Each structure stands twice: as C-alpha cells, then as structure tokens.
Amino acid sequence: MRFLKTTIILTILLTFNTLAQKNKNTALNSADQFPNPAKTPNQLFYIQRSSNINVVVYDANLGADKKLDPKNPVHTYWLLYTNGGKKQELTGIQRSLAYGLHTKPIVGEPNSYDGYFFAYRKRRFLVKQNTKGEPIALFPINGKMQILEKVFVKVDESGMMPSVVYIELWGRDVNTDKEVYEKFKP
C-alpha cells in the first residue's frame, strides 16, 4: 500500500512539474545528453530528468562556523537551463512533496543528518562532512552507502500520467574513491 501511495504521489508531482517546466523542444533519453551543473564546494548531488534539461541541485547549507545548518542542512533549488541556467528556488509543493528532503540529526554523531526524499522514502541517506570538512551525501548504491553525485530519472510521458521507467545513480566509493553506478526500477 505504501509503495502504491509513493508511486501515485510521485506520478502526480511529476505531472505537475512537467506541466510547469517542460521544454517542448527537447526530447532527451539518456543522462549524457544533459548539461551538468558546475561542481561547487557545497554541492552534494543533482537530479536530471528526461522530461527536460532543467536540473534540481542539492547543496550543503553551511553556517558561518562551516558546519551544516542544524535546522536546514540541505538547500535544494532548480538550475533552469531552459532559461539560460537561471537559479530558482523550489515551489512549496515541490519542496514538500517532490524534490524536498526530510532530515534529522543523528544522535551521537555531531554534524550528521539522516534523511529521505519525500517522493521516495525507500532509500535513506546521510548528509555529513568528511574528514576534510567537505560536505557529502551518502546514499545506498548497489546495497552499500556511497557518495552520491548524480541522479537521472527516466520518465515515460506517453500516457495520461507520467511514470518513472528507471532511476540511475552515479557516485564514488567511500573507501576507494572509485566511480560507482546503479540503475533500478522504483
């Protein structure tokens, strides 16, 4: 039942987002056809969707003390490549249902946060800073917590309601720094 609810919510949100931000002149089918945002020191990861070239970016929200903000450790926003790469905040609906995150401090681990995507709660993640003080998001990739860098969501928009065909994850192994990849159907 929970899976059905998640699927329905994700489908509704993808429909809303597609109607709000669709680039009708672009039909892209693989992640290598998309612009990649420039890596910044606070960037955790980003999400690309096959529906258009706009990207959702997740940055660590650091305070003046260079620690993660305990009230809001992750700042999420759009890079609108359909509008010259303009940065735009998520709408309330996008933040609270589709692309937003729920995070909470991890007891006994200062400056570390456990969380999940509102639209996909099956895989929990961690946001923290590594030993060098760099912010990272650890996400299950191939059954192991890895550093998440990029997500691609293939959406089928041929029916009345869009559906997620598959999700691809790219990242780095925490111990070896080697690239890791997983493709799965939600």
C-alpha positions in Angstrom: 0.0 0.0 0.0 2.8 2.4 0.9 4.5 1.7 -2.5 1.3 2.5 -4.3 0.9 5.8 -2.4 4.5 6.7 -3.2 4.0 5.9 -6.8 0.8 7.9 -7.0 2.4 10.9 -5.3 5.5 10.7 -7.5 3.3 10.5 -10.6 1.2 13.5 -9.6 4.2 15.5 -8.8 6.0 14.6 -12.0 2.9 15.6 -13.9 2.8 19.0 -12.1 6.4 19.6 -12.7 6.2 18.5 -16.3 3.4 21.0 -16.9 5.2 23.7 -15.0 8.6 23.4 -16.5 8.5 21.3 -19.7 10.8 22.2 -22.5 8.7 21.2 -25.5 11.5 21.4 -28.0 13.7 18.8 -26.2 13.2 15.1 -26.0 16.2 13.6 -24.2 16.6 9.9 -23.5 19.9 9.5 -21.6 21.8 11.3 -19.0 24.8 12.0 -21.3 22.6 14.4 -23.3 22.1 16.8 -20.4 24.1 19.7 -19.2 25.9 19.0 -15.9 26.0 21.8 -13.4 29.4 23.1 -12.5 30.7 21.5 -9.3 30.8 23.8 -6.3 32.3 23.3 -2.9 28.9 22.8 -1.2 27.3 20.7 -4.0 26.2 17.3 -2.7 24.4 15.9 -5.8 21.9 16.8 -8.5 18.9 15.2 -10.3 18.4 15.3 -14.0 15.0 14.1 -15.5 14.3 13.0 -19.1 11.3 15.4 -19.2 13.6 18.4 -19.8 17.1 19.8 -19.3 16.4 21.6 -16.0 18.3 20.2 -13.0 17.5 20.0 -9.3 20.6 20.7 -7.3 21.2 19.7 -3.6 23.8 21.8 -1.8 25.1 21.6 1.8 23.8 24.5 3.8 26.8 25.6 5.8 26.7 28.2 8.5 29.4 30.8 9.4 31.1 28.1 11.5 31.5 25.9 8.4 29.2 23.3 9.9 25.9 22.0 8.4 23.0 24.2 9.4 21.1 22.1 12.0 17.7 23.4 11.0 18.2 23.1 7.3 21.4 21.1 6.3 20.5 20.9 2.6 19.5 23.7 0.2 17.6 22.4 -2.8 16.9 24.5 -5.9 16.5 24.5 -9.7 19.0 25.3 -12.4 16.8 26.3 -15.3 18.8 25.6 -18.4 15.6 26.3 -20.4 16.0 29.8 -19.1 19.8 30.4 -19.5 20.8 28.5 -16.4 18.9 30.7 -14.0 18.8 29.6 -10.4 15.3 29.3 -9.0 14.0 28.1 -5.6 11.6 25.2 -5.5 8.0 25.9 -5.0 6.4 24.9 -1.7 4.7 21.9 -3.3 8.0 20.8 -5.0 9.9 21.2 -1.7 7.3 19.5 0.5 6.4 16.6 -1.8 8.6 16.0 -4.9 12.2 17.1 -4.6 12.3 18.0 -0.9 14.1 16.2 1.8 13.3 15.3 5.4 16.4 15.4 7.6 17.0 14.9 11.3 20.2 15.0 13.3 21.8 11.6 14.1 22.1 11.1 17.8 25.7 10.7 18.9 27.1 11.9 15.6 27.6 15.7 15.6 27.1 17.5 12.3 25.5 14.4 10.7 21.9 14.1 9.4 19.7 11.1 8.4 17.1 11.7 5.7 15.0 10.7 2.8 13.3 12.2 -0.2 9.7 12.9 0.3 8.9 11.4 -3.1 10.9 8.2 -2.5 11.3 7.1 1.1 12.7 3.6 0.5 16.3 4.6 0.5 17.5 6.7 3.4 20.7 8.8 3.1 23.2 10.6 5.3 24.4 14.1 5.0 27.6 15.0 6.8 31.1 16.3 6.3 34.1 14.0 5.6 37.4 14.2 7.5 38.5 17.1 5.2 35.3 19.1 6.1 33.8 18.6 2.7 30.0 18.0 2.7 28.9 14.7 1.3 25.7 12.8 0.9 25.9 9.0 1.4 23.2 7.1 -0.4 22.7 3.3 -0.9 24.2 2.4 -4.3 24.4 -1.3 -5.1 23.5 -2.0 -1.4 26.3 0.0 0.1 26.4 3.5 1.4 28.3 5.5 -1.3 28.9 9.2 -2.0 26.0 10.2 -4.3 26.9 12.7 -7.0 24.2 12.4 -9.8 20.8 11.0 -10.3 19.0 10.6 -13.6 15.2 9.8 -13.7 13.8 8.4 -17.0 10.2 9.4 -17.2 7.6 7.9 -19.6 5.2 10.7 -20.6 3.3 8.7 -23.3 0.2 8.0 -21.1 -2.2 10.2 -19.3 0.1 10.3 -16.3 3.9 10.2 -16.4 5.6 7.3 -14.8 9.2 6.6 -13.7 10.7 4.0 -16.0 14.1 3.8 -14.2 16.5 5.7 -12.0 20.2 5.8 -12.4 22.7 6.7 -9.7 26.3 7.8 -10.0 28.7 8.3 -7.2 32.0 7.3 -5.6 33.0 4.6 -3.3 33.6 5.9 0.2 36.8 3.9 0.8 38.4 3.6 -2.7 37.1 6.8 -4.4 36.3 4.6 -7.5 33.2 5.5 -9.5 30.0 3.5 -8.7 26.8 3.2 -10.7 23.4 1.6 -10.3 20.3 1.5 -12.4 17.0 0.4 -10.9 13.2 0.5 -11.3 11.5 2.1 -8.3 
